[in-house]
Amino acid sequence: MIAPLALTMGEPAGIGGEITLLAWLRRRDAGLPAFFAIDDPERLRRLAGGLGWNVPLRIISAPAEAASAFAEALPVLPLSLPHPAQPGRPDPANAGAVIAAIRTGAALVAAGDAAALVTNPIQKETLYAAGFKHPGHTEFLGELAGGAVPIMMLACPELRVVPVTVHLALREALAALSTEKIVTAGRIAAAALKRDFAVAEPRLAVAGLNPHAGENGTLGREEIDIIAPAVAALRKAGVNAEGPMPADTLFHGGARPRHDAVICMYHDQALIPLKTIDFAGGVNVTLGLPFIRTSPDHGTALDIAGSGRADPASLIAAVSLAGAMALRRAAAGAAA
């Protein structure tokens, strides 16, 4: 048995509320572990009523109450919004509540009151307007975890990718790339594959940056000066890493079974192939934290918010994966 999972509200004007409701409605078919929403109950009640969905809510005062309530009602740890949310129209006045939901969820997981943190998508532009100083969830959670080095992994059944640089403009990402960052990403990814994904001997492919992995320096020297030394350092540390490899040959059907994760040099190099292969079922996993955090791999979808057309598949996959990771950690702790 594990504690219930904490699910944050995300951007209240986006689709987070809808996919939360749909995930609870599909809980039995999907075999989901118990979770509770950190959200405004009135927002969820109004949203469910407007869409004609029968989702009873159970207000809880502590995560422990969620397990017994989950079968019959969606447990909600209440967090009020200053302004009523309007689908498709983010309001910076609600940014404080969005951030508070993340803080609350992280604190509950860190304390062991929740088994994992699952975060609904946020609207970064709205949070920035309210003074949010972090590029995204990943960096904020690293701070909340006491300065841990957070590493993003995107995962689906056919592929796992880890970008070394994340929420940076491409020009800035290339300038920020370093041997040390690649080594850190590779070591954290290999450890997570063993602990959380039951991969006994992880195999990492390390992508090149330039076309054809630089062609021995004729198309760029980053492979020679930055990436190859990182691969050598990983191998010296006992990590089964191969590369730098041309990125355009790493993701086709014949290549994917040869490795357990691909270390990519920048955001889109990692996310484009994964979202092409499994847009609906991809999961964002933050590695390197002292607690489990997953998230859907999509955004707030403001254009369809409130319509009932949002696909909850990625959130369902995120909840399912978080539960599986929590069970593995619990089993490992019991065995120790």
C-alpha positions in Angstrom: 0.0 0.0 0.0 1.1 3.5 -0.7 -0.2 6.9 0.4 -2.5 8.7 -2.0 -1.0 10.9 -4.8 -1.3 14.7 -4.8 -2.6 16.3 -8.0 -2.2 20.1 -8.4 -4.7 22.3 -10.1 -2.4 23.8 -12.7 -3.7 26.8 -14.7 -7.4 27.1 -13.6 -8.4 28.6 -17.0 -6.9 25.6 -18.8 -7.9 22.0 -19.2 -6.4 20.8 -15.9 -9.8 20.7 -14.1 -11.4 18.7 -17.0 -8.7 16.1 -17.2 -8.7 15.7 -13.4 -12.4 15.0 -13.5 -12.1 12.6 -16.4 -9.2 10.8 -14.7 -11.3 10.2 -11.7 -14.3 9.1 -13.9 -12.0 6.6 -15.6 -10.1 5.5 -12.5 -11.5 1.9 -12.5 -10.9 1.2 -16.2 -7.4 2.7 -15.9 -6.6 1.0 -12.6 -5.4 4.3 -11.1 -4.1 4.6 -7.5 -5.9 6.9 -5.2 -5.2 10.5 -5.7 -6.5 13.8 -4.4 -6.8 17.2 -6.1 -5.3 20.3 -4.5 -7.9 22.6 -6.0 -10.8 25.0 -5.5 -13.8 22.6 -4.9 -16.3 25.2 -6.2 -14.4 25.5 -9.5 -14.4 21.7 -10.0 -18.1 21.5 -9.0 -19.1 24.2 -11.4 -17.0 22.7 -14.2 -18.4 19.2 -13.8 -21.9 20.5 -13.6 -21.5 22.6 -16.7 -20.2 19.6 -18.7 -22.9 17.2 -17.3 -20.4 15.0 -15.6 -21.4 13.2 -12.4 -18.3 13.7 -10.3 -19.1 13.8 -6.5 -16.5 15.7 -4.5 -15.3 14.9 -1.0 -13.6 17.7 0.8 -10.7 16.4 2.9 -8.5 18.0 5.5 -5.5 15.7 5.2 -4.2 13.3 2.5 -4.9 10.2 4.6 -8.6 10.8 4.1 -8.3 10.4 0.4 -7.9 6.6 0.2 -11.2 5.7 1.7 -13.0 8.4 -0.2 -11.5 7.8 -3.7 -13.8 4.9 -4.7 -17.0 7.0 -4.4 -15.9 10.6 -4.8 -13.0 12.8 -6.0 -11.1 13.8 -2.8 -10.3 17.6 -2.8 -7.9 19.3 -0.5 -9.4 22.8 -0.8 -7.5 25.8 -2.0 -9.6 28.8 -2.9 -9.1 30.9 -6.0 -9.3 34.7 -5.5 -11.2 35.1 -8.7 -13.6 32.6 -10.4 -11.8 30.9 -13.2 -13.0 31.5 -16.8 -12.0 28.8 -19.3 -9.5 30.0 -21.8 -8.9 33.3 -20.0 -6.0 33.1 -17.5 -6.1 35.6 -14.7 -2.8 36.7 -13.1 -4.8 37.3 -9.9 -5.0 33.5 -9.5 -1.3 32.9 -10.0 -0.7 32.8 -6.3 -3.1 29.9 -5.8 -1.5 28.0 -8.7 1.9 28.4 -7.0 0.5 27.5 -3.6 -0.9 24.3 -5.0 2.5 23.3 -6.2 4.1 24.2 -2.8 1.5 22.3 -0.9 1.8 19.2 -3.0 5.6 19.2 -2.8 5.5 19.7 1.0 3.0 16.8 1.4 5.2 14.5 -0.7 8.4 15.5 1.0 6.7 14.8 4.4 5.5 11.3 3.2 1.9 12.3 3.5 1.5 11.8 -0.3 3.3 9.1 -2.3 4.0 11.3 -5.4 3.3 14.7 -6.9 1.4 14.9 -10.2 1.2 18.4 -11.6 -1.4 19.7 -14.1 -0.1 22.1 -16.8 0.6 25.7 -15.9 0.5 28.8 -18.0 4.0 30.2 -17.6 3.3 33.5 -19.2 0.6 34.2 -16.6 2.8 33.2 -13.7 5.6 35.4 -15.1 3.2 38.3 -15.1 2.6 37.7 -11.4 6.3 37.7 -10.6 7.1 34.0 -10.9 10.9 33.8 -11.3 11.4 30.2 -12.5 11.4 29.0 -16.1 8.9 26.2 -15.3 7.8 23.5 -12.9 11.1 21.6 -13.1 13.3 24.5 -11.8 10.7 25.5 -9.2 10.5 22.0 -7.7 14.3 21.9 -7.6 14.3 25.0 -5.3 11.4 23.5 -3.2 13.5 20.4 -2.8 16.3 22.4 -1.2 18.4 23.1 -4.3 18.3 19.6 -5.9 19.4 19.3 -9.5 16.2 18.5 -11.4 16.4 16.6 -14.7 13.5 16.3 -17.0 12.6 13.0 -18.6 9.8 12.5 -21.1 8.6 8.9 -21.1 6.2 6.7 -23.0 6.1 2.9 -23.5 8.3 3.1 -26.6 10.8 5.9 -25.7 12.4 7.8 -22.9 14.3 11.1 -23.5 16.3 13.4 -21.3 17.1 16.9 -22.5 20.3 18.4 -21.0 19.1 22.0 -21.5 15.4 22.6 -21.1 13.5 25.9 -20.9 16.0 28.1 -22.8 15.9 29.9 -26.1 17.9 27.7 -28.6 20.8 30.2 -28.8 21.0 30.2 -25.0 20.7 26.5 -24.8 23.7 25.9 -27.1 25.8 28.4 -25.1 24.8 26.6 -21.8 25.7 23.1 -23.0 28.6 21.6 -21.1 30.3 18.3 -20.5 29.5 18.6 -16.8 25.7 19.0 -17.5 25.7 16.0 -19.9 27.4 13.9 -17.3 25.0 15.0 -14.6 22.0 14.3 -16.7 23.4 10.8 -17.7 24.2 9.8 -14.2 20.8 10.9 -12.7 19.0 9.2 -15.6 20.8 5.9 -15.2 20.1 5.9 -11.5 16.4 6.6 -12.0 16.1 3.9 -14.6 17.4 1.4 -12.1 15.3 2.6 -9.1 12.1 3.8 -10.7 11.8 1.9 -14.0 13.2 -1.5 -13.0 15.9 -1.4 -15.7 18.7 -3.5 -14.2 21.5 -2.4 -16.6 20.5 0.9 -18.2 21.7 1.7 -21.7 22.0 5.3 -22.6 22.3 6.8 -26.1 23.8 10.3 -26.1 22.7 12.4 -29.1 25.0 14.6 -31.0 24.2 18.3 -31.5 25.1 19.0 -35.1 23.9 17.3 -38.3 25.5 13.8 -38.6 27.0 14.3 -35.1 29.4 16.9 -36.5 31.1 14.6 -39.1 34.4 14.6 -37.2 34.4 18.4 -36.7 33.5 19.4 -40.3 29.9 20.4 -39.2 30.8 21.7 -35.7 33.1 20.8 -32.9 30.6 20.3 -30.0 30.7 16.6 -30.4 34.5 16.5 -30.1 34.9 19.2 -27.4 31.9 18.7 -25.2 29.8 15.6 -25.9 32.5 12.9 -26.4 34.3 13.8 -23.2 31.0 13.5 -21.4 30.3 10.0 -22.8 33.8 9.0 -21.7 33.3 10.3 -18.2 30.0 8.4 -18.0 31.5 5.2 -19.1 34.4 5.7 -16.6 31.7 6.1 -13.9 30.2 2.8 -14.8 27.3 4.0 -16.9 26.7 2.2 -20.2 26.6 5.2 -22.5 27.1 5.3 -26.2 27.7 8.4 -28.4 27.7 11.1 -29.6 25.3 9.6 -32.1 23.5 11.3 -35.0 20.1 12.5 -33.7 18.3 11.8 -36.9 18.9 8.0 -36.6 18.1 7.5 -32.9 14.3 7.5 -32.8 13.1 5.2 -35.6 11.4 1.9 -34.8 14.6 -0.2 -35.3 16.8 2.1 -33.1 14.5 2.6 -30.1 14.9 -1.0 -28.6 18.7 -0.5 -28.5 18.7 1.9 -25.6 16.7 2.6 -22.5 16.9 6.4 -22.7 18.3 9.0 -25.0 20.3 12.0 -23.6 19.4 14.9 -25.8 21.2 18.3 -26.1 18.2 20.6 -26.1 14.4 20.7 -25.5 13.0 20.1 -28.9 15.5 17.5 -29.9 14.0 15.4 -27.1 10.3 16.3 -27.1 9.6 16.3 -30.9 10.3 12.6 -31.3 8.5 11.5 -28.1 5.4 13.6 -28.9 5.4 12.3 -32.4 5.5 8.7 -31.3 2.9 9.1 -28.4 1.5 12.6 -28.0 -1.5 11.4 -25.9 0.4 9.0 -23.6 3.7 10.8 -22.9 4.6 11.6 -19.3 7.0 14.3 -18.0 9.0 12.9 -15.1 11.3 15.1 -12.9 14.4 13.1 -12.0 16.9 14.1 -9.3 14.3 15.2 -6.7 14.0 13.5 -3.3 10.3 12.8 -4.2 8.4 11.5 -7.3 6.9 14.1 -9.7 5.2 13.4 -12.9 3.0 15.5 -15.2 1.2 15.3 -18.6 3.5 16.1 -21.5 1.1 18.8 -22.9 0.2 22.3 -22.1 -2.9 24.1 -20.8 -4.8 24.0 -24.2 -6.7 27.2 -23.5 -8.4 27.0 -26.9 -10.5 24.0 -25.9 -10.7 24.6 -22.1 -14.2 24.2 -20.8 -15.5 22.4 -23.9 -15.1 18.8 -22.5 -13.0 17.8 -25.5 -9.7 17.5 -23.6 -8.0 14.1 -23.7 -7.0 12.9 -20.2 -4.7 10.1 -21.5 -1.5 11.8 -20.6 -2.7 12.7 -17.1 -3.9 9.2 -16.6 -0.5 7.9 -17.8 1.2 10.4 -15.4 -0.9 9.2 -12.4 -0.3 5.6 -13.3 3.4 6.0 -13.7 3.7 7.9 -10.5 1.9 5.2 -8.7 4.1 2.5 -10.2 7.3 4.4 -9.2 6.0 4.9 -5.7 5.3 1.2 -5.4 8.8 0.3 -6.5 10.3 2.7 -4.0 8.1 1.4 -1.2 9.1 -2.2 -2.1 12.8 -1.3 -2.2 12.4 0.4 1.2 10.7 -2.6 2.7 13.3 -5.0 1.3 16.1 -2.8 2.8 
